[in-house]
């Protein structure tokens, strides 16, 4: 270890290889790895670091061209040349859809991961590795703390070491222990002094750029909650909530989800379990906000010790107290129709992914008589809603249940609870994290990022 010009401790360049060697030795899936490479110093260091320890045929470099700058195509070709030098396959993934006027960075990030998911499935990759660093973690925590009213908010767990996207792609981040300067020192030690500098990294219109500039004048020394400890607490709570649902929850046909209410259970576990059920049944894209969480807490407090009659509307669901049970189901309102052209796929009511396998006729999807499950119509013929599985084709289409946010973006610390939701929904099991048998969770304790000085 040594001091940089700001007085902060940095790692020696060889620490990058040690970190990646440990990471690769703990992978349980031995298919090729994808590497997200933009050409910046972080991703270039990841590329050259993995190339030093992994056979070239086990690596595929993926560069996303968002089409936002004229120079992006040239940068992708430059990355391709670096990969050719290393004997590594390279593909450029292009964002073809129109770019939004506002929220550009968020939209570009979502498009990037969507393209990586598609490429991973097509190429048969074990996972995609990204080059997020300790500096990225600091910036993320600083932005989230500025918005958080609690020192134990979920977002303060920081960037996860592993995230599952769209139930298909694990994105792994083995460099969260390393600083950006460590990676650049590694590149210089290999005679690589040049890399792509994205102009957006200095564009102060973006919050992250402003935060990065402010953090350059501070060192991470203020006491505060350790993000790794928050992540581990979230994992333990998710595990406890999953155990509660496994023991006390059931789905009766097409009826509501029922959970036996145990007044002796820990209230934080009951709350976490119910939030997950609301998330699933309501098709949530975001977690309950502060007001939603307060509403749920008030409902649980008011129903403890009571019998029937209590009902609450929250997150597009109805939650009721019925004897010894709490029930959760989709509200019977605002259920839209969906028309899928031949060969097209779509999401109905934010809760079901449906694919029209016919090459000739469209498929119409609407709410059944109860309004909470899909009803399928083709050529004036109606198909039963008793499907609940996606391992076969019914009437020329497939339909599988989604799990709310867990089907879109799932941090590794929430995997136990999401697996239980998948079982209750009678959907396909979620893929296990390939970072070793349990290393994706164990790695949470290895990322020791102290709290930043407020900016």
MARTIVO-520266 format. One record per residue (C-alpha): residue in three letters; x, y, z. Coordinates in steps of 0.05 Angstrom, whole numbers, plus 5000, padded with zeros to 4 digits. Layout:
<sites>
AlaXYZ
...
</sites>
This chain:
<sites>
Unk500050005000
Unk502250724988
Unk499651434996
Unk497151824936
Unk497652574930
Unk491352674973
Unk494152255029
Unk489251675017
Unk491650955017
Unk491950624948
Unk493749914928
Unk499749684888
Unk498349534814
Unk499148774823
Unk493248784871
Unk488848804809
Unk491348124787
Unk490747834857
Unk483548084861
Unk481647794793
Unk485247134806
Unk481247044870
Unk474847234833
Unk475946744775
Unk477846174821
Unk471146254857
Unk466746214794
Unk462245604793
Unk459945684721
Unk465645534672
Unk462445794609
Unk465646404576
Unk465447064613
Unk463047704581
Unk466948344596
Unk463549014589
Unk468949454558
Unk467750184541
Unk475050344530
Unk475650764593
Unk481350624641
Unk477150194689
Unk474249724637
Unk480849704599
Unk484449494663
Unk479148954674
Unk480148704603
Unk487748664608
Unk487448394678
Unk482847814660
Unk486747684596
Unk492847564640
Unk489646994679
Unk483946714635
Unk484746344569
Unk482646804511
Unk477146324487
Unk473846394555
Unk472847144546
Unk468247564503
Unk468848324504
Unk462448724494
Unk462349464478
Unk455749844477
Unk455250404427
Unk449550844451
Unk449851274388
Unk450151904430
Unk456852164404
Unk460052134334
Unk466451874365
Unk463151274398
Unk463750834337
Unk471150984331
Unk472150834405
Unk468650154396
Unk473350004338
Unk479350194382
Unk476949704436
Unk476249174382
Unk483449294362
Unk485649204435
Unk481748544438
Unk484848304373
Unk491648434404
Unk489747984462
Unk486347454419
Unk479547584451
Unk472947584414
Unk469548264412
Unk462548504394
Unk459649204390
Unk452449254414
Unk448549844386
Unk442850224419
Unk438050294360
Unk431950604394
Unk430751344401
Unk434151694459
Unk429952094509
Unk430452834519
Unk430752774595
Unk433652234640
Unk438852064587
Unk443951724632
Unk438751284666
Unk435751094598
Unk442650944570
Unk444350514630
Unk437850114623
Unk439150024548
Unk446249804562
Unk444149244609
Unk438449034563
Unk443448954506
Unk448148574551
Unk442448104572
Unk440847954499
Unk448147854480
Unk449347394540
Unk443546944521
Unk445746914449
Unk453046774465
Unk451746284523
Unk455746684574
Unk456346504648
Unk455847234668
Unk458147934647
Unk463548274688
Unk463749024697
Unk469349474722
Unk465749864777
Unk470950104827
Unk471350364898
Unk470851064869
Unk464250894836
Unk461850614902
Unk463751264938
Unk460051674887
Unk453851234890
Unk453651264966
Unk454552014967
Unk448652104919
Unk444151624957
Unk445851915025
Unk443952604999
Unk436952324985
Unk436151865045
Unk432752025110
Unk435451405145
Unk442551145158
Unk440050435145
Unk436350545080
Unk436849975029
Unk440550414978
Unk446150535028
Unk448449825016
Unk451650134955
Unk453149794888
Unk451949044896
Unk457648564882
Unk452848174837
Unk446148344805
Unk441347914765
Unk438048254706
Unk431448014675
Unk432147334710
Unk437547144660
Unk444047534667
Unk448547584727
Unk452848204726
Unk458948124771
Unk463248684798
Unk469948414824
Unk473649084827
Unk469449434880
Unk475349374928
Unk480149744881
Unk481050484867
Unk481050774797
Unk488250994807
Unk490350284823
Unk487550054757
Unk491050614719
Unk497650444753
Unk496649724729
Unk495649964658
Unk501750414661
Unk505849834688
Unk503849454625
Unk505850034580
Unk498650234567
Unk498350984579
Unk492351134534
Unk484950994542
Unk478351294521
Unk476151914559
Unk468551984554
Unk466752734551
Unk460452594593
Unk465052434652
Unk466553184657
Unk459653444639
Unk457053784702
Unk449853714679
Unk450153014708
Unk449652914783
Unk455052384786
Unk460052844753
Unk458653394804
Unk459252904862
Unk465752624834
Unk468753314831
Unk466753464903
Unk469352794928
Unk476252934899
Unk477153424957
Unk475152945012
Unk477752285039
Unk473151725066
Unk474351815140
Unk467752005172
Unk464551465215
Unk458051185193
Unk454450535173
Unk458650055133
Unk455249895066
Unk457549175071
Unk454149105139
Unk447749405111
Unk448048915053
Unk449048325100
Unk443148555143
Unk438848595080
Unk441047895061
Unk439347615129
Unk432547975130
Unk431047705060
Unk432847005083
Unk428347065145
Unk422647335103
Unk423546765053
Unk423246265110
Unk416846585136
Unk413546545067
Unk415945825057
Unk412645625122
Unk406446045124
Unk404546255053
Unk400445905000
Unk396946074935
Unk390245754925
Unk388845664851
Unk387346344821
Unk385546644888
Unk389547134930
Unk396146984964
Unk394946795037
Unk399946865094
Unk398446595163
Unk399247185210
Unk403647015270
Unk403347555323
Unk409847295353
Unk413847385288
Unk418847955283
Unk415248545253
Unk421048725206
Unk420748015177
Unk413148045168
Unk413848725136
Unk419248495088
Unk415147885069
Unk408948305055
Unk412848825016
Unk415348254971
Unk408347994961
Unk405648684945
Unk411548784897
Unk409848124861
Unk402248184860
Unk402348914841
Unk407748854788
Unk411949404820
Unk417649734783
Unk419950094846
Unk419849934920
Unk414750244966
Unk416450964980
Unk416651265049
Unk409151395051
Unk407650695027
Unk412050385080
Unk408650805134
Unk401850595108
Unk403849855112
Unk406749935182
Unk400350275206
Unk396049725176
Unk400049175209
Unk399849525276
Unk392249625270
Unk390848895251
Unk395048565305
Unk390148265355
Unk384048395310
Unk379847905272
Unk376648055204
Unk374848695168
Unk381349075159
Unk383149225086
Unk388349665054
Unk389849884983
Unk397349944968
Unk401849854907
Unk396049634861
Unk394149094911
Unk388948974965
Unk391448715031
Unk386148415078
Unk385848105147
Unk381747465144
Unk381747095209
Unk388746835221
Unk390947025151
Unk393247635113
Unk391447605039
Unk394747994982
Unk391848044912
Unk391848504852
Unk386449044854
Unk380948934803
Unk381849594767
Unk386149924714
Unk387449264679
Unk389549434608
Unk388749034544
Unk394748804503
Unk395148614429
Unk401248214407
Unk402648164333
Unk405047484306
Unk411747294335
Unk411847874384
Unk412747874460
Unk410448364512
Unk408748474586
Unk401448484607
Unk399448874670
Unk406748904691
Unk405848194718
Unk406247694660
Unk411047624602
Unk407147354542
Unk409847134474
Unk405547024413
Unk408646414379
Unk403846444320
Unk406746664253
Unk399946854225
Unk394947134276
Unk395147654331
Unk393947484404
Unk389347914448
Unk390347934524
Unk385548224574
Unk383448134645
Unk379247524662
Unk372547614695
Unk375947724762
Unk380748204728
Unk387147954761
Unk389347404713
Unk390247454637
Unk385047194588
Unk387547014518
Unk383547084454
Unk385546874384
Unk380746814325
Unk374946904374
Unk377146304415
Unk378446414489
Unk383846034527
Unk383945834600
Unk387846244650
Unk390045604685
Unk397145624657
Unk402045864711
Unk407845514676
Unk412445724619
Unk415045044598
Unk410044934542
Unk406145274488
Unk398645354498
Unk394445584440
Unk400645834404
Unk403146274460
Unk407246244524
Unk405946614588
Unk410146654650
Unk409147044715
Unk413847604733
Unk416147744804
Unk415648504807
Unk422348844813
Unk425848174823
Unk424548004750
Unk427948634727
Unk433748804772
Unk435548354832
Unk441348514879
Unk444647874903
Unk442748024975
Unk435347944957
Unk436047284921
Unk433246834976
Unk426647214979
Unk426147244903
Unk427146494898
Unk421246394944
Unk416846854903
Unk418746454841
Unk416445814876
Unk409846134898
Unk408646394827
Unk410145694800
Unk415246014753
Unk422145794734
Unk427445804789
Unk432146394786
Unk439346234765
Unk444246184823
Unk449746694828
Unk455846404791
Unk460846754836
Unk462346094872
Unk457345704913
Unk456246284960
Unk461646774943
Unk456847274914
Unk454047354984
Unk460647255021
Unk463847794978
Unk459148305010
Unk463148265074
Unk469648375035
Unk467649055008
Unk469549535064
Unk467550225041
Unk467350745096
Unk462651325096
Unk464551935056
Unk464952625085
Unk458352965066
Unk458753415006
</sites>
